[in-house]
Amino acid sequence: MATLSRVLVTGAGGFIGSQLVRYLKDLGHWVRGVDLKHPEFSDSHADEFELWDLRDRDACMRATAQIDQVYALAADMGGMGFISSHHAAILHNNALINIHTLEAARLNGIEDYLFASSACVYPEYRQTTTDVAPLREEDAYPAQPQDAYGWEKLLSERLCAHYRDDYGMKPRIVRLHNIFGPGGTWDGGREKAPAALCRKIAVSKVTGVAEVEIWGDGHQTRSFCYIDDCIEGLYRLMRSGYLEPINLGQDRMISINELAEVIAEIAGVEIVKNHIDGPEGVRGRNSDNRLLRDTLSWEPMISLEEGFARTYAWIESEVVQQLAVTVAAESTPGAGG
């Protein structure tokens, strides 16, 4: 693999993709970013940024032309509220994106390919309790992923494996576990639990209303990995020769109730948790990082508290700006129509 490469990042307008582009540029790589949208909170650092729909085969051929490596991050996705209610669209859109991108990479002679899979490929029957055993890579089978999002990710993992065996490609397959950090979607319905909790607690702090809504009883457990660790892990995996699925996440499990308290302490407020009906996902999930440590001689290092201190500060500033705009609009004569 060349020291410096021409790299394609799909999903470059999204949370992980936009920050991966910046990381690769800082290392000196030439980067093409492709997405349906520009990054929401900053300009792209890509040498080229194209607004192309990767569900289209021809767009994938253009995207992968004259490229050495592909980081395939593009996906129609969101938090539990979104992925639990858009099964057909998610399976349809993501299958097209990944089938066409992988085939285009093959046709354009690209060997080095990284597919961003998800912990959602793991079977629901292994995640029925809050004290769940950490999930090892071999636990994905017998298969019973959660929701259409998980099934499509597992299908695309299998496709990558067959392209390796049949065509000699070198696909890396990384199962991401709850990546969070500044610069991600925090409102509007597609945000994930970490950003949603930060937003709700920021609103509580700014408005003085202590009540914070939490879906379910809050005892459901997860592990959360900070974005900087995720980006470094992706790059390390691409530079490795490992071609089987591998977890990338933190291995510290925490309940949603406990996470809310951690964020509230960071914010310097006391909250009252109001548990309401809502999609919770699996009961418990945690990453087993033994293979990650053995393969890369590395694992995520940024603590939950440090990561959420950075994330909360950014989201609070966004909430304050949004509320200021709302107040200004409401106080403008004639604003009510």
N, C-alpha and C positions, 0 to 999 in steps of 0.2 A: 504494500500500500504506500503510495507517495506521501511524502511528508506534508506537502500542501496539495490540496485537491480542489476540483470544481464540484461543489456540493449542491444538491437539491434538497430543500426542506419543504415538504408539503404540510399544509396547515400552518403556514408561516404567519398568518394573521391572528392565530390563537395564542393562548397563554404560554404553553410550553414552546411551541414553534417559534414565536417571536423572540423569546429569550435564548433559544438555541441558536438562532441566526446571529444574534449579537455575540454569543460565546465563540462561534466558529469564525466570525469576522475578526474578533480580537486575537485569535490564534493565527490569522493570516490567510485563511481559506477564502476562495472566491465562492459566493453563495447566491443561488437563485431561490427566491421564495415564491411560493404559489399558494393561493387561497381564494375563496370567494369574497373575502373582505380584507381590508387593511387592519393592522393592529389597532385595537381600540384606544389604548392609552399612551401610545408613543409612535414615533415614526419608525419604519422598518430600517434596519441596518443592512439589508440585502443589497448586493450589487445590482441585481435585477429583481423586481417584484411584479408578478403578473397576476391579474385577476382572472383566473381560469377555473372552470368547473371540471373537476377531476372525475366526475361521473362519466365524462365524455372521453372516449378512447383517443381521439385526435389531440385533445388537450393534454392528455398524459404523454403522448408521443412528443409533443413540443416541449413539455416540461422536462423530460428526461434526455433531450437531445444535448450532446456534447457535455455530459455529466459523468463524473467518476464515482460518486457515492450518493445514495438516496437515504434520507431520513424520512420515512413515511409516517407522518403524524396526523394527516388530514382525517377528520371524522365529523360526522353529524352526532353531537353529543351534548350532555349537560349533566346536571345533578339528578338525584333520584326522582324529583318531581317531573323532570322531562323524560328521562329514559324509561320510566315506568308507564308512560302514557302515549308514547310515539313508536310503538314496536315496529309497525310496518315500514314507516319512513326510515327509521334508523337501519333496519336490516337491508332494505332496498338500497339506500344511498351509500352506506358504508361498504356493502359488498361490491357495488359498481366501482367505487373509488379504489378499493384495494386490488380487485381483479385487474382493472385496467392499468393501474400504476405499476404493478409487478410485471405484467406482460410487456408493457412499454419499456421498462428497465431492461428486461431480457433482450428485446428486439434491438435496443440501442447499445447492447454489449456491456451492460453494467453488472458487475459481480457483487460489489459491496452494497448491501441493502439492509436497512434497519427498520423493522416493523414494530410500531408502538402498539402492543397488545394491552391487556388489562387484567387486573385481579378478578374482574367479573367473569373470567372463564372458569373459575373454580366452582365445583358443584355445590348447589345449595345444601345437599345433605351433609356436607362437611362444615357447615356454618350455621348450625341451628341453636347454638348456645353462646352466651356472652363470654364464657371462658374458653373459647374455641382454641384448639391446638394450632400453632402457626402453620400456614399452608406451604407445603413443599411442592416443587414443580411437578413431580410425578402424581400429585393428588388431583390433577385435572381430569383424570380418567378413572373409572367410567364417567362419562360426561353428563353433566346436568347443570349447565351454566344458568346464571340468573338473567332473565329477560333476553330480548332479541339482541341487545347490545353485546352481551356476553357470548351468545351463540355465534354472532358474526365474527367476533374477535377470534374465537376458537377455529372457525372455518378458515379464516385468513392465516392463522398459524399453520394449519394443515397445508394450505396452498403454498406457503413459503417452504415448508419441508419438502414438498414434492418438486418444487422448482430447484431446490438444492440437489435432490437425488437425480432428477431427470435431466437438468440442464447445467449443472455445475455452478449455479449461483451460490453466493455466500450470505444468505439472509441471517441477520441477528434478530432474535425475537425477545422482546423485553416486556414483562408483565408489570405494569405500573400500579403502584398502590397509593391512591389518594394523595396526589401531588397538590401542594398549596403554596401560596406566596403572594407578594405584591404584583399587581399588573394583570390579575385574572378577573374574569367576570364576577361581579359581586351583587348584581341585582338583575331583575327582569325575568327570572324563571329558569335560566340555564345555569345559575351558580350552584356550586357544590356546598356541602355542609360547612366546611371551614370558613368560606367567605360569607355564607349566609349567617352564621353565628356571629362573626365579626361585625357584619352590618347591623344585625338586630341589637347587639350590645352597644354599638356606637350610637344608634338611634336612641336607645334607652338613656345613655349618658347625656346626649345633647338635649333631649326633651325632658329629662327628669322622670320619665315613666319607667318604673323598675321592672315591669313585667316583660318577659322575653318568651316568645312561643318556641316550643321544641316539638318536633314531630315524634309521636310515640311516647314511650315512657322514659326515654333518654338513657336506658341501660344498655342499648345496643353499642357494640364496641368496634373500634377500627384502629389502625395505625396510620400516621400521617407523615409524609415525606416532604421536606422543604425543597422548593424549586431549584435552588443552586446545586443541591446534592443530586437531584434528578438529572440536570443538564450534564454535570460531570460524569455521572454514571452512564448516560447515553454515549458520550464521547469515548469513555474508556471501553465500553462494550464494542463499539464500532472498530476500535483499534485492536481488539482481541481477535482470536481465531475461533471463538466459541459460537457454535451454530445451533444450539438447542435452546428452548425457552428458559428464561431466567427471571426471577423476581427482582424488582428494583423498588425498594421502599424502606421505611423504618420498621424495626421489629419491636417497638414499644406500643403496647395496646392500651387504649384509654376509652372510657365510655363517653358518650355525647354529653351526659350531665357533667362529668368531670372536666371535659374540654370547655364547656360553657363557663365553669368556675375559673379555669386557667385564664381564659380570655377576659373575664370580668375583673380578675385581679390585675391583669396587665392594664386594663382600662381604668382601674382605680374606682370601680363602682360595685355596689351590691345589687344583685338581680333577684327577681322572683321568677322561677321557671314555671311556665304555664304549658303543660303537656296537652297537645291536641292531636286529633287524628291526622295522619298523613303517611305517605310512603316511607318506610324505614329501611328497605333493603334487607339483606341477610342479618341475622341476629348478632353475629360476631365475625370479624375477619382480622387476621394478622399475617404478616409476611415472615416466612422462614428465610433467613439471609445466609444460611450456611453455604449454599452453592455460590452465591454472590461473592462472599469472602474468599472462598477457595479459588474461584475463577479469576477474579480481578485483583485479589489481594487488597481489597478496598471495600468500604461500605459507607452509607450516609453518616455524616458526622454532626450535622447541625441539630441541636436539641429542639424538642417541641416548643419549649418556652422561648428560646431565641427566635425560632422561625415565626411563631405567632406574635411576638413583640414587633417584629418588622412588618408583618402582614396587617396586624390590627392598626398600627400607626398609619399605614397607607390608606386602609379602608375608612378609618375615621375621618381622614382629611377629605376623602371623596364624599362621604356622607355630609360633612359640614358644607362643602361646596354645593352639593345638590340641594340641601335644605335652604341655603342662602338664596339660590336661584328661585326656588319655589316660593319663598316668602316675598322676594322682590316682585315676582310675577303677580302674586295675589294682591300686592299693595299698589300695583300700577292701575291708574284710573282706566276703567273700561276693560280690564283684564278678564272679567267674568263674562264678557260678551254682551 
